[in-house]
Amino acid sequence: MRLPTTMTAIEITESGGPEVLQPVERPVPEPGSGEILIAVAAAGVNRPDVVQRLGLYPPPPGASDLPGLEVAGEVAAVGEAVTEWKEGDRVCALVSGGGYAQYATAPAAQVLRVPAGLDSIQAAGIPETFFTVWTNMFDRGHLAAGESILIHGGSSGIGTTAIQLAREFGATAYVTVGNAEKARFCEELGAVKAINYREQDFVEEIKSITDGAGVDVILDIVGGDYLPRNIRLLRVEGRLLQVSLMGGSKGELDLGRVMRNRLTVTGSTLRPRSVAQKGEIAASLRERVWPLFEAGKIGPVIHQTFPLAEASRAHELMETSAHIGKIILSVE
């Protein structure tokens, strides 16, 4: 494949609002050893991109300064020591940055084939949320068939992913959402009950639904003052999985309840983890989740697609939280 020397990318010109996202010309990156170069057809937009734009989530050492944590497209070139991919392969990948561009490099271990039956727009909505949900719900949270899980932000990309995986692996999912439309969507997707947190106390609702028992696992994107409420809802041996902090990083923790009920409070961020660790997650997804995509049992929920040049509009939508599922940038 004959590659251009420059490409269009979206740069964060300075910390600030969506307007600081501007198209620029950048050199096409070269894949290093163990990496591939992807001709990007589509890129996912995620909450961490917004936080990076605000100047609060700098990329890890060695990562691109461009936003964008997931892409889909075709392999344009392969670096040394890469044997599993070749030019022209249709792939999606988790990246540590650089996704808002016509070309992006990715470690080969973090690359997966586009599931049969999905296009690039759909595939670009997979990596960030599926890697995050899988490693938290199953690797760290050990969610098992027959258990129950409360998913905060049920209509988000994380939430719609978690609902589907909980459903397919035999767990009972409850979610919190911000309006009736989102509640209906989540219940149609597989949540047993969606609770509108603006109108209902989710602690009282879950207690009522479960006859006071609570849930085995909670997947939380909020943090802050949700912490003590989450702890109150966990059963003996329950697990709280913190994956984002939209409500703040500090909350009151009742250590007595943690001890009495033998609770686990854990969390993780995906971006700083090693290529080897992310590669292990990719291998689990390939084995356990990709067959579900190809059987048509699960799929990314795509809310809206924007052209790459309109990344600022995509961020404006993300900040309203009005969307259900994923927001995607079309690069083709």
N, C-alpha and C positions, 0 to 999 in steps of 0.2 A: 504494500500500500504506500503510495507516494504521499508524504505528510507535508502540510504547510509548515512554515516556520513560526507563524503567529496565529493567535486565536482570540476570539472574543471571550471575555470573562467579566464577572460582576465583582467589583472591588468595594470593600468598606473604606470609603475615602477618609472618614473620621468617625469617632464614636457619636451616635445620635439616632435620630428617627429613621424611618424607612427611606427617606430621601437621600441618605448618605450612600445608598447602594447605587453604584454607577457603572455602566459598561465601559470597559477599557480594553486595549490590546495588550496581550501578554505573549511571551514566547511559549510555544508548545512545550510542555515538560517532557523530559526523557525518562523512560523507566529505568530504575536502577536494578541491581541484582535482586532477583526474587520478586520483581514487580512487573506489572503489565501496564500498557497505556491504553486507555479506553476512549474511543470516539463517542462522546456522550450524546445520547439521544434525549435523555430526560434526567432530571435531578429532583430529589425530594427536598421539601422545605420543612424544617423541624424547629421546635422551640429553642434548642441550643443555638441555632443560627441567629435568632433574635437576640439572645443574651450576648452572643459574641459581638453582634452589631452595636450593642449598647456599651461595649467595652468591659463587660463583666465576666467573660469566658474566653480568655486568650487561647489560641491553639497551642497544643503541646510542642515541645522542642522538635524541630525538624519537619513539622507539618506545614502545609500551605497556609498562607494568611488569608486565602480566599475562603468564603463560607461554603457550606455544602458538605454533608456527611454521608450521602448515599447517591449513587448514580446507576444508570442502566444504559447500555449501548452495545457497541461491537469492539472486540479487541483490535486495536490498530497497530500495536507492536508489542513485543515481549522482551524483557530484559534477560540477562544471563541467569542461568540456573532455573529457568521456568520451563517445565516440560509438559504441564497439564493443560496449557492453553495455547491456542494458535490464532493467527490473524483471522478475523471474520467470525469468531465465536460470539454468540449473543450472550451477554453476561449482565449481572447486576453485582454491585460491590459496596461494601462498607468502606468509607475512607475517613481519614482524620481531618480532612479539609480539602478544598479545591473543587468541590462538586459543581459550583455555579460557573461552569466554563464549557467550552466546546471539547476540550480534552482534559483528562484527569488520570493520574497514576494511582494504582492500588496494589498493595501487597497481594501476590497470587493466592495466599492462604485465605484472604478475606473475600474472594470472588466466588460467585455461584452462577450456574447457568440460569438463564431466564426460564422459569417453569413453562412447560409445554402449555400452549393455549393462552399465554399472557403476552401482551404487547409491552413496549418499552415504558410507556407511561405507567402502567400497572406495576411493572417490575421495579421501577424507581421508587415506589412506595413501600417496598418490602424491607430492605436491609436494616435501617436504623431501628425501626420498631420491633421487628421480629428478633433481631439479635438481642435487643434490650429486654424484651418480655421473656424470651426463652431463658436467658441466663439468670434472670431474677426469679421468675415464677418456678422454674424447674431445677436449675442448678443450685441456686441459693435457697429458694423457698420450699423445694421438694414437694410441690403441690401434687397430690395423688388423687386417683379416681375415688369418688365417694366423698371427697372433702369439699369445703365451701370456701369461696373467695369473695371479698369485697374489693371492687375495682373503682377507685376514684377517677373521675374524668373519663367516664365510660365512652363518650362519643369522640374522644381524641384519637389520634393515630395509635398511641399506646393502648388506649382503652378498647378500641375496636379489634385490635390484634389480640389482646388478652382475653376478650370475650370468646373469640373463635377458638383459641387454643384451649381455654378452660373447657369449653363445650366438647371439643373433639377428644380431649383426654379424660373425660368423665367427671369433671368437677362441676359444682353448682356455683354459678356466677351471679352476684348482685353488683349493681353499679350505682354511682351517684352521677347526676347530670344537672344541667342548668335550666332546662325547659321541657315542655311536654313533647315537642317534636323529637328531641334527642332521646327522651325516654322511650317513645314508641320505636324509634330506630333500633336502640340497643336491645329491647325485648324481642324484636323481630330477628335480630342477629343471633340471639341465643341467651341473653341475660334472663334469669328467672324473674327478677324484679329490678326496675330502675327507680331510683329515689330522687326526686327533684329537691336538691339541697336548698334551694331558695325558698321553698314552701314547707319543707318537712325537716325534722331533726333526724339525720341519718342514723344516729345512735339509737334513738327510740324506735325507729322503723325496723332496723335490723333486729333489735331485741324482740320486737313484736313478731316479726316473720319467723324467727328461729326459736320462739318460746323461751327467750332469755338466754339461749346458749351462746349466741355470737357466732363468729366464723373462725375457720382455721388459719386463713391467710388474708392479709390485706396488701394490695398493691397501690401505693400512694404517690401521686405526683404533686401533692399540695404541701405537706409539711406544716410548719408553723403551729397554729393552734389546733390542727387536726391530730397532733401527736397524742395528747391525753385522751382524746375521744377514741382514737384507734385502739389504744391500749385497753380501754374499757370494753371493747368489742371482741377481743381475742380470746378464744377458748384456751384451755390448758394445752400447753405445747404449741401455742399459736405463733405465727411468724409475721412480722411487719416488714415489708419490703419497700424501702424509700428509693424512688428513682428520679425524683425531681423535687424542686423546692419553690413552687410558684407562690406559696403562702409564707415563705421565709424559712430560715435555717434553724430557728430556735423555738423550742416548745417545752412545756413542763412534762417531765417523765416521772411517773409513780414507780420507783424502783421496788417498792414493796409488792406491788401487783406483778411486776416482772418476775420477781423471785418466787412468789407464791404459785403463780401459774406456769412457771418455767418457760417464759416467753423468749423469743429471739427477735431482736431489733437489728436489722441489717439494711444495707443499701449498697449501691454501686453506681459509678459513672463508667460509661463505655469507652469514651474517647481516649483517655490516658492509658488504657490497658495495652499490653504488649501484642505484637502481631501473633505470637504463638497462642496467647490466650484467646484472641479473637478468632484465630484459625480453628481452635477447638470448638468454639460456638458454631462456626460455619459448618464444621463436620457434623455436629449434632443436628443442625437444621437440615442438612442434605439428607441425612438418614431418617429423621423422624418427622420432619415437616414438609419437605419437598413432595413426598408422595401425596400428601393431603392437597397441595396446590394442584397437582397434575390430575387428581381424581375429581377436582371441582368442588371439594368440600370446604375449602377456605379460600380467601382472596383478599388482597388489599382493598380498603374502602377509599375511593378517590373522590374528593369533594369538588375540586376545581383545578384546572390547569391554566398556567400563565406562560406567555413567551419569556424566554430568558431575560430579554431586555426590560421586562416588567416585573423584575424581582421585588421591587419596592412595593408594588401593589399586592403581591403575594404576602409580603410581611405585614402590610396593613390588615389584610384579612386574618392572618395568624393572630395578630394582637387583639382582634375583636372576640376571638374564641367562638365565633358564630359558625364555624365549619364543623362538619362531621367527617372524621377520618383524615385523609391526607391531602395536602396541597402540593402540587407538582409544577416544576418548571419544564417546559418543552424547549429543547435545545436545537432540534432539527429545523 
